[in-house]
Structures are given as C-alpha cells and as structure tokens.
C-alpha cells in the first residue's frame, strides 16, 4: 500500500489527478488566472454572486407568483403546472363536475330533547323541527391543453363549494383566452 499510483503522472502523487481548470461557482481565482468579465465593484469582482443581467421585461414562462391554484393544478404566467407535466395556458379547456350531495336529517339530540320536553309540556315537539345539513363528496376539475389532460378531485365541505370552484374555473378560463 506504499506504492504510488501507476496511472498517475508525476512523482509520488497519490489519488486521482486533477487538471488545472477554471474555478467553480463561488470560488476565487488563483493569482495567475485572469478575472472573468462581469460585475466589478470597488473591491473587485463579486465572487459568489451570479452575474447581473441587464434590466428588461420579465419572461412570461414559469416565473413569478402563481396566479391561480385549484387542487394540484397551478397557473403561473403562461403555463399550467400539474403533477403530470406542464401544459400551455393559451387555449386550455377547463371543466368542473359536481359529484357532491347534501343530505338533511334530524339530529339524534333533537329527538331526545323532544321526548324529554314532551313529558313536561307540548312545546317539546318544536325540537322535531331541527334539521342538520351535511355535504359529502367531491368536485372534479379537469383541464385539457395541447392534447394532454389532467384531472383532480377537490373535497366538497359545503353546498357553496361548487360555486367557489366555478369562480376559480371561470378566472382560469379568462386567463386561457388572453
């Protein structure tokens, strides 16, 4: 284990050889290396920072804050980002299907209170008028663009859930037509 590497050129040098190269991102140059062109401050080049780009209009694709998010579908700039890939926003077709249902029933505590208060007075029968609404199910949102399709399911928590999702869908449709 004390023999030098036979594939390494040079005298008694261990390990793989490293050819002299330009320094990597964020590393200062060696004294004999030329300074790269770029932003130069009073103390020299700004190492560790990316080169400044001239100000101009921001690119439309992919950057910035999300304009809209429906489940796992996100609209950013001129793209629709889904787990199955990125779709173009222009010409996208948006659909929503309400697969929820709301049931109305009499809660069990209303029946108990009606029986207890019926014994004392006939006003206990008014407890039978109590109703409880419960919404269960999902709202399916689909988007189709450039021959590709993505669908997501959103839980419905109230009867107004579909109206809220349709408001988001209509905003997404208006963005698709721009």
N, C-alpha and C positions, 0 to 999 in steps of 0.2 A: 504494500500500500504506500510505499515511499517512492514509487517510480513516477515520473512525470507523465502527463497525458501524451501518448504518442501522436495523436491527431492535432495537437495544439502546436502552432508555430511559435517559436521564441524559446528563450532559455528558462527552464524551470518554472513555467507558469501553470498554475492549476486551474481547473474548471473551464467552462466554455469561453471562447474568445468573444470579445465584444468589439465590433468595428467602431471606429470613431464616427459619430453621427451628430446631427443637429440636436440640440437639447429638446426634450419633450415639452409639452404644455406646462407652463408654470415654473420651469427650471431656468435659472440664469445661464447665460452663455459663458463659455470658457474665455479667458482673456484673449486668446488668439483667434477667436471666432468672430465673424462680422455680426453686427447688430441687425436684426431683421427690420424691414421698413414697417412703420406703424406709428401709433400714437406715442409721442415722446414728450414727457413732462420736464420740469426743471431739473429733476434728479436723474433723468434718463428714461429708457423705455419702461412702460408699465407692465412688469412681469406678473404673471398670474391672472391677468385680466384679458378677456378676448378683445380683439381689435375692434375699434369703434367703426360703425358703419355710418355713412352719411345719412342725415335725417331725410325721410321721404314717406310716402304713403305706406301704411302697414299692409302686408299681404293679406288677402281675403281668406286663404285656406288654412284652417286648422288652428290659428292663433286666437288669442283673446279669451274673453269670458264666454261661458255658454249662454246662448240666447234663450234656450228652452230645454227642459228636461222632462220627459214623460217616461217613468219607469226606468228601463235601462237604455232608452233612446235619448241621445243628446244632440241638439242642433248647435253647431259652432261655425260662425262665418258662413261659408257656402257649402258646408258638409253636414251630413247626418252620421253621427258616430254610434255604432251599435256593437254588441259583442261579436257579431258575425262579420264585421268589417265596416269600412267607410263607404257611404253612398253619397252621390251628389244631391244637393238640396234642390236645384232647379229641376222642375218637372216631377217632383215626388208626389205620389198619390197617398193620402192619409185616410184611414178608415177607423171607426170605432164601433164596437158591438157591445151592447149592454147585456151581460149574462147574469145579472144580479136579480134578486127578488126580495120584496119586503113583505113580511108577514105581520099581521096584527093579531094579538091574542090577549086574553085576560090573564094578568099575573096571578100566581097562586096566593100571594098575600092578600089580594083583593077578595078572593073567595073566603079566606079565613076571617078577615075583618067583617065581611057581610054576614057570616053566620054568627059571629060573636055579638055584633051590634043589632042583629035582628031579634035576639032574645030580649034586649033592653028596650029597643024602640024600632019602629018600622023604617027609620031613616038608614038603617044598615044596608038596605037594598041599593042605596046610591053607590056603594062600593063596587057593585057589579058593573057600573058604567066605566070603570077604569080600564084603559087599554094600553098595551105596550107594543111598540113597533120595533122590529128587528130586521136589519138588512144584511143579507149574506150573498156571497157570490163574487164574481169578477167582472171587470171591464177589459175587453180585448182591444188593444191598439195595434194596428198593422201599418207599415209603411213600405211602399214599393217604389224603387227608383233604379233606373239603368238596368232593368231586367232582373234585379235582385229584390228579395223580400225579407222582411224581419217582422216578427210579431212578439208582443209582450202582454202579460196579464197583470192588471192592477186590481188590488182588493177594493171592494165597494163597502164603505163604512156607513153610508147614509143614503137616503133616496136622492140627495143632491150630488152625489159623487159623479154620476154620469154627466150632469150639467157642467161640473167643473172640468172634467176631462175634455168635453166637447169644446169648451172655451179654449183650452190649450191646443186642441186639434185645429180649430179654426185659425189660431195665430200661426201654427205651423203651415197651414195651407196658404195663408197670406205671404209667408216668407218664401214658400216654394214657387209662388207666381211672380216674384220680383225679378 
